[in-house]
């Protein structure tokens, strides 16, 4: 029973040497890819005042955020549950590149108050990239392309791209003049994908003509991207200028990746409200072959970020949980390095010899010669010169 006190909380795990080595290898692969694409690394603090941590679009993270009083100031602090709001704060409030495009990347551990086994660890290691200061479809395309190339850098191929656009449902709700209660009810139904409840809800609305057809067709606007978009153009085009813009933006993104990227397929779901609390436009995700129930990476557009910091900016980005993805990744290549054992002696020549050896070998210290495995090499001083000898 006493051993239980040494267990980590449910959803919070240790990474043992082999796993830690594997994670570090792929972390480096991702960050090198971001850097070569022009994204600068930032490292926000693990905790900060909740006044800024849970501001604006990050308010929905309140229930997932571990909070505690700061013993220095008395103000409430929180451990980050998502790094994206922190990166947005840095872009808007610290770098202040208003009117310019800012590209940032990040990596770090986050902590959630609740454990959701279906969504992986309670302490994910979040890796991502964000682009600030551009509103056009080109930045959506850039970030999606970076997401796909990053996943391929992990050794995962035969990718399926998932697309959606939260503004489609938002525009339908606006056109139907739904009140706050109806809006919340519809969002809840769509998040749970409850078809019977949705049909019942739509039947209760006073809708006519093309708007009624659009609502009745919404749940069927999913599946193969070409087929879903063709149907969407039939039932949604012409409802409003905003809706036409949504469809056109999706069409441009699809056209680009159908022409420029080798994908297993593109999936479209216009009833997808993932991240509805903060996304404002196109949302996207990526699945790898054989992992169709697990979204490797996800992201989307979240314009007006930073308005609470005094400078609203358009933004788009993506992230993935590297800790949860480790099980899907192959063990990285590990170059064989000779292991040489060395004693601990206050000898400048020994120190220098160890430094020289570390350029091409692993040098482990030993305290007693009996600790050195038979057949291994160790440093021994012979004729006033430190040399490698075999035991």
N, C-alpha and C positions, 0 to 999 in steps of 0.2 A: 504493500500500500504506500509505503514511504517513497517508492520510486516514482509515483505519479507526479510528485512536485517538480520533477526534472523534465516532464513532458512540455513541449511547446503548445500553445493554444491551438484549437482546431482551426485549420486553414492557414497556419503560420508555420513554415517549415525551415529546417536547416538545409543548406546545400553542402554536401560532403565534397571532399577534394576533387573527385572525377567530375561531378556535376558542376562544381564551381569553375573548374578549368574549361569545361564545355561552354558554360554561360559566358565566360570572359572572352573566349574565342569568337563566338557569334556576336557578342556586343561590339567587339572591335570591327568585325565585318560590316555591321550596320553603320556604325559611326564613320568608318572610312568611306562608305558609300555616300552618306549624307554630305561629308566634307567635300568629296569630289564633285558633288552637285551644287556646291555653293552655299550649303547650310552651316551656319556657325553654331558651335556648341555652347549651351548655357547650362548652368547647374544651380537651380533654385534651392533654397534651404528646405530641409525635411519638415520644418514647422514654421508657422508665422501667425501673426494676429488674424483672428477670424474675420475682422473687419475687412481685410483685403482678400483673405483666402476664400471667403464665401460671398464675394461681391458679384453683382450682375448675373451673368449666365451660370456662375458657379453656385448659385443659391440652392439648386437641386441636389447638391452634394452634402447638404447639412446633416442628413440622417446617417450618411456614411462616414462622417468625419469624427475622429477621436479628438475630444476637446479637453483642455485643462487650463487652470489659471496660471499666468506667468508670475512666478515668485518675485521677480524684480519690479514689475510695473503694476501688477494686479489685474491687468487686462487679460481677456480670454484669448488663448492660443489654440491652434489646431494642427494636427498632423495631416499632411496632404493626403487626400483620397484620389486625386487626379492631378497630374502635373500641367495639363493644358492651361488652366486658368492662371497658374503661376507664370508660365511662359508668356501668356498674353499680357500679364502685368508688367513683365520685364520689357516686352516690345513697346508697350504704350507709355509706360511711366518712367522707365529707366533709359531706354535707348532713344526714344522720342524722335523716330525717323518719320515724322508725319509727311505725307506726300511721296514717300519713297517705299519701295518694296523691301521688306525685311524677311530674311529666311533664317530660321533658327531650328536647331535640333536639341534633343535632350535625352537623358537616361537617368533613372533613379528608382528607388523603391517607394511605393506608396502603401498606405495602410487603410483598411476599411473596417468599420465597426462590426459589420456582419459578414458571416461566411456563407457564400453561395457556391456550393460545390459544382453546380452546373456551369459556372462562369470562371472556374479556376481558383487560384490561390486568393486568400484574404490579404496577402501582402505581395501583390504583383510587382515585377520589375518592368516598369513602363519605359518603352523606347519609342520615340516619335519625332516627327518633323512638322513644322508649322510655317505657313507663308502669310505674311501680313501686308496689307496695303494695296491689294489688287482685287477688283470686283468681277472681272471678266471671266469667261469660260476657260481662257487659256491657263489661269492659275489652278482651276479645278483639274484640268488635264495634266499639268505639271506634277501636282501632288499625287494624283492617282498613278501616274507613270513611275514616280519615285517609290510609291508603295509596292508596286509590282516588281520593280527591279530589286528592292530590298528583300522581298520574300524569296526571290530567285537566288539572291546572294546567300540565303540560308540553306540552299540546296533543295528547296521545295519547288517543283515544277508542275506543268499541266494545270495552270491556274484558271479559276473561274472568277470573273469579276461580277460583283453584285452592285446594282445601282438603284437609287430611289430619289425622291425629291419631296421633302416634307411640305414644301409650299403648295403642292397640288392639293393635299387635304385641307390645308389652311385656307386656300382660295375657295374651295368648295364650301367650307363652313361659313366663310364671309358672304359668299353669294347667296347661301341659304338663310343668312341672317340668324344663325343659331345664337341663343343666349349662352351665358357662362355655364350654366348647369348642363345644357345640351352639349356644349363643346367638351366639357370634362367627361361626360358620359360616352361620347363618340370616341374620344381619344382612348379611354379605358377599354372600350370594346375592340378597337383596332389593335391596341397593344397586345391584347389576349387572343386576337385572331378568331373571335367567336362569330362564326357565320350566322347561326340562328338569331343571336342577339342583334347583329348588324341589320339583318333583313327586317326584323321587328322594329328596330329604331327608325330605319328609313321609311317604313310604312306609316309610322306615326307623324312624319313630317308633311307639311303642306307644300309639295313640290309639283312643278308642272314642266312639261316640255323637255327640252334638252338637259336642264339641270336635274330633273328626275331621272333621266336616262343615265346621266353621269354618275349619280349616287348609286343607282342600281347596278352599274357596271364596274364600280370601283374595285371590288374584291377580285374581279376577273382580270384586272390589268396587271398581271404578274406572269412570270414564266420566261420563256425565250424572249430576249430583248426585242428582236425584230417584230415578232408576232404581237407582243404586248404593246409596243410603241405604235404599231399600225392601228391597233384597236383604240389606243388612247387618242390618237389623232382624230379618229372618227367621232368619238364621244365627248372629247374635251375641247378640241380646237373651236375657237369662236365664242366660248363662254365669257372670256374677258381677255384683255391685253396681257394681264399678268399670267393667266393660264397659258396663253400662247407662248410667252417667253419661257416658261418652265419646260414646255414640250420641246421648244427649239434648242434649249440648252442641253437637254438630255440627248437630243438627236445629234448634236455636234460632238458630245463626249463619246457616244457610241460609235459614230463614224470614224473618229480618230483611232480608237482602240481596235476596231475591226480591221483597219488598214495598217496600223503601225505596230501592233503587238500580237504575238502568238499566244492566244488564249484558248483554253478548252471550251469556253463559252462565256456569254454575257447574260446575266440574269437581271430582270427588271421587276420591281415591285413598287407600284405607285401608292399602295396602302401602307407601306412600311413607315412607321413613325419612330423608329429607333433614334434616341437622342432628341426627341421632340422638344424637350425643355430648353435646349440651347442651339440646335441646328436651325439654319434659316434657308437652306437651299438644297443642293445636291448632297446626298449621303452615299457612301460607298463602302464596300468591304471586299475581302478576298478569301476564297477557299482554295486549298490545294487538293490535288487528286487523292482520293481515298479519305479525305477529311471533310466531307460535305456537311457534316453536322457541326463543324468547328470553324468559326471564322478566325482566320489567322491574324488579320489586321482589319481595322475599320477606321472610318473618319468621315469628314464632311465639312461643309461650309458653315461658318458661324459669324456672319457679319454683325457689325455694330459692337464687336468686342471692344472693351476698354472705355465704353461710354461713361461708366461710373468713375473712371480715372481721369475724365475730362477730355478724352480724345478718341472718339469712336473710329474704328478701322474695320474694313472688311478683312476676313481671314478664312483660311481653309487649311486643313491638316489631317494627319492620321497618326495612329499609335498602335502598338501591339504589346502584349504581355510576354516578355521573353522567358520568364520563369515557366509559365504554363506551356509554352511552345517547345521547351527543351525535349520533351518526350517524343516529339515528331521528328527531331533532327538527328542526323547521323553523327557518330562520334567524330570529332575533328581529327585531322592528321596530326600526329605528334612525332616530330623528328626525334630519333633515338639519340640520346646524349650519354656519353660515358660518365659514370659516377666515380668520383675520386674522393677519398677520405683524407682529412687533414687534422692534425692535432691543434690544440690551442696553446700556443707559446708566444711569449713576448719577443718575437724576432721579426724585425722589419723585412728581412729577406723572405721569410715565410709569408708574411702579409702580401708582399708583392707577387710572389709565385702563385698564391691563391687568386689574386686579381687577374693574372694572366690566364690561368686555367679556366676561370669562369667565362671567358670569351667563347669557349667551345665545349665546355663540360659543366657538369653539376658537381659542386664541391660541398660535401657534407662534413661537419666537424665531428670528431670523436673524442671521448674523454679517456677511454682505456683501449688499448690495442685489441683487446678481446672483443670489442664491439664491432670491429671491422669484419665483414663476412669473408670466409675463406675464398680465395680466388680473386678477390677485389684488389684494386690498386689503392695505395695510400702514400702520402708524402712522408719521406724519411730523410733526415739529414745525414748525408754520407760524404766524407771528405770535405766538410764545411759547405756542401751544396745540397739544397733541397731537391730531391729527385722522387719520381713516381716509381714505387716498387710494388711487386705483387706479393700478397700474403699467401 
